[in-house]
């Protein structure tokens, strides 16, 4: 029984390794491999909320997304500012603050 569980664990670890390798390769291919974990999670949450379209997403919605729930408030705001300076997010027109658009060149648009 222990041998079966050990083989199953080894198989699952191999699958996890393959998935992580594929994710890193994809991140590299689209130019996201230089982001910190917090920046990547904030960007992916914003992209998911926008649905890959040019829809406005709010800071609160991004902050409450599953991907960003474990990020401290200070790290979240640093990541948000960084993504704006990297031109991956932009402040949405017509709003004073806390409304953003995911840039077209990475939103699939």
KERO-880442 format. One record per atom (N, C-alpha, C): x, y, z. Coordinates in steps of 0.2 Angstrom, whole numbers, padded with zeros to 4 digits, always signed. Layout:
N
XYZ/...
//
This chain:
109
+0004-0006+0000/+0000+0000+0000/+0004+0006+0000/+0010+0006+0004/+0014+0012+0004/+0017+0013-0002/+0019+0008-0006/+0022+0009-0012/+0018+0012-0017/+0011+0010-0017/+0006+0013-0022/+0005+0020-0020/+0005+0022-0014/+0004+0029-0012/+0010+0033-0014/+0016+0030-0013/+0022+0033-0015/+0023+0035-0023/+0021+0030-0027/+0021+0030-0034/+0015+0035-0036/+0010+0035-0033/+0005+0040-0034/+0007+0047-0033/+0010+0048-0027/+0013+0055-0025/+0018+0057-0031/+0023+0052-0032/+0028+0054-0037/+0025+0056-0044/+0019+0053-0046/+0016+0054-0052/+0013+0061-0052/+0009+0063-0046/+0006+0069-0045/+0012+0075-0045/+0017+0073-0042/+0023+0078-0042/+0025+0080-0049/+0026+0074-0053/+0028+0075-0060/+0023+0079-0064/+0017+0078-0063/+0012+0082-0066/+0012+0089-0064/+0013+0090-0058/+0014+0097-0055/+0020+0101-0058/+0025+0097-0059/+0031+0100-0062/+0030+0102-0069/+0027+0098-0073/+0025+0099-0080/+0021+0105-0080/+0015+0106-0076/+0011+0112-0076/+0015+0118-0075/+0019+0118-0070/+0023+0124-0068/+0027+0126-0073/+0031+0121-0077/+0035+0122-0082/+0031+0125-0088/+0026+0123-0089/+0022+0126-0095/+0019+0133-0093/+0017+0134-0087/+0015+0141-0085/+0021+0146-0086/+0027+0144-0083/+0033+0148-0084/+0034+0150-0091/+0034+0145-0095/+0035+0145-0102/+0030+0150-0106/+0024+0149-0104/+0019+0154-0107/+0020+0161-0104/+0022+0162-0098/+0023+0169-0095/+0029+0172-0099/+0034+0168-0100/+0040+0170-0104/+0038+0172-0111/+0034+0168-0114/+0032+0170-0121/+0028+0176-0122/+0024+0178-0117/+0020+0184-0118/+0023+0190-0114/+0029+0189-0111/+0032+0194-0108/+0030+0196-0101/+0028+0191-0097/+0026+0192-0090/+0031+0189-0085/+0036+0186-0088/+0041+0183-0083/+0045+0187-0079/+0045+0194-0080/+0049+0198-0076/+0045+0201-0071/+0038+0200-0070/+0034+0202-0065/+0035+0199-0058/+0034+0202-0053/+0034+0199-0046/+0028+0195-0046/+0028+0190-0041/+0022+0186-0040/+0016+0190-0039/+0016+0196-0035/+0011+0200-0033/+0008+0204-0039/+0013+0206-0043/+0011+0210-0050/+0008+0205-0054/+0010+0199-0055/+0007+0194-0059/+0000+0192-0057/-0001+0191-0051/-0007+0190-0048/-0012+0195-0049/-0010+0201-0048/-0014+0207-0049/-0016+0208-0056/-0011+0207-0061/-0013+0208-0068/-0017+0202-0070/-0016+0196-0068/-0021+0191-0070/-0028+0192-0067/-0028+0194-0061/-0035+0195-0058/-0039+0201-0062/-0035+0206-0064/-0038+0211-0068/-0040+0209-0075/-0036+0205-0078/-0038+0202-0085/-0044+0197-0084/-0044+0193-0079/-0050+0189-0078/-0056+0193-0077/-0056+0198-0073/-0062+0202-0072/-0064+0206-0078/-0059+0208-0082/-0061+0211-0088/-0063+0206-0094/-0063+0200-0093/-0065+0195-0098/-0061+0195-0104/-0055+0198-0104/-0051+0199-0110/-0054+0204-0115/-0058+0208-0113/-0061+0214-0117/-0059+0220-0113/-0060+0226-0117/-0058+0232-0114/-0064+0235-0109/-0065+0231-0104/-0070+0233-0099/-0066+0236-0093/-0069+0241-0090/-0066+0244-0084/-0067+0239-0078/-0062+0239-0074/-0062+0235-0068/-0060+0239-0062/-0063+0238-0057/-0061+0242-0051/-0056+0239-0046/-0053+0244-0043/-0048+0242-0038/-0050+0237-0033/-0057+0238-0031/-0060+0234-0026/-0061+0227-0028/-0063+0226-0035/-0064+0220-0038/-0058+0216-0039/-0053+0219-0041/-0046+0216-0041/-0044+0214-0035/-0044+0218-0030/-0042+0217-0023/-0046+0211-0020/-0052+0210-0022/-0056+0204-0019/-0056+0198-0023/-0052+0198-0028/-0051+0192-0032/-0047+0186-0028/-0049+0180-0030/-0045+0175-0027/-0038+0175-0027/-0035+0177-0033/-0028+0177-0034/-0025+0183-0030/-0028+0188-0028/-0025+0193-0024/-0027+0193-0017/-0031+0189-0015/-0033+0189-0008/-0028+0188-0002/-0022+0185-0004/-0017+0184+0000/-0012+0189+0000/-0012+0194-0004/-0007+0199-0005/-0009+0205+0001/-0004+0207+0004/-0005+0212+0009/-0007+0219+0005/-0010+0223+0009/-0013+0229+0006/-0007+0233+0003/-0001+0234+0006/+0004+0238+0004/+0007+0235-0003/+0008+0228-0003/+0011+0225-0008/+0006+0225-0014/-0001+0225-0013/-0006+0226-0018/-0005+0232-0022/-0005+0238-0018/-0004+0244-0020/+0002+0246-0024/+0008+0243-0022/+0014+0243-0025/+0014+0240-0032/+0010+0234-0032/+0010+0230-0038/+0005+0234-0043/+0000+0237-0041/-0005+0240-0045/-0001+0246-0048/+0003+0250-0044/+0007+0256-0047/+0012+0254-0052/+0015+0248-0050/+0020+0245-0055/+0017+0243-0062/+0011+0240-0061/+0008+0238-0068/+0006+0244-0072/+0004+0249-0069/+0002+0255-0072/+0009+0258-0075/+0014+0259-0072/+0020+0261-0074/+0023+0257-0080/+0022+0250-0080/+0024+0246-0085/+0019+0246-0091/+0014+0250-0090/+0009+0250-0096/+0005+0244-0097/+0005+0240-0092/+0000+0234-0092/-0007+0235-0090/-0008+0240-0086/-0014+0243-0084/-0014+0250-0085/-0020+0253-0086/-0020+0260-0087/-0026+0263-0083/-0026+0269-0081/-0032+0272-0077/-0037+0273-0082/-0043+0271-0081/-0049+0272-0085/-0051+0279-0086/-0052+0281-0092/-0055+0288-0093/-0062+0289-0090/-0063+0295-0087/-0070+0296-0085/-0071+0295-0077/-0066+0292-0074/-0066+0291-0067/-0060+0294-0064/-0061+0297-0057/-0056+0300-0054/-0051+0295-0052/-0053+0289-0049/-0048+0285-0047/-0051+0278-0046/-0046+0273-0045/-0048+0266-0044/-0052+0262-0049/-0051+0264-0055/-0054+0261-0061/-0049+0260-0066/-0048+0254-0069/-0043+0252-0073/-0045+0248-0079/-0041+0249-0084/-0041+0245-0090/-0035+0241-0091/-0036+0234-0093/-0030+0230-0095/-0028+0232-0102/-0022+0233-0103/-0019+0236-0110/-0021+0231-0115/-0023+0233-0121/-0025+0229-0127/-0019+0224-0129/-0013+0226-0129/-0008+0222-0131/-0007+0215-0127/-0010+0215-0121/-0009+0209-0118/-0016+0206-0116/-0021+0209-0118/-0028+0207-0116/-0031+0203-0122/-0027+0202-0127/-0030+0198-0132/-0033+0202-0137/-0033+0209-0137/-0037+0213-0141/-0033+0216-0147/
//
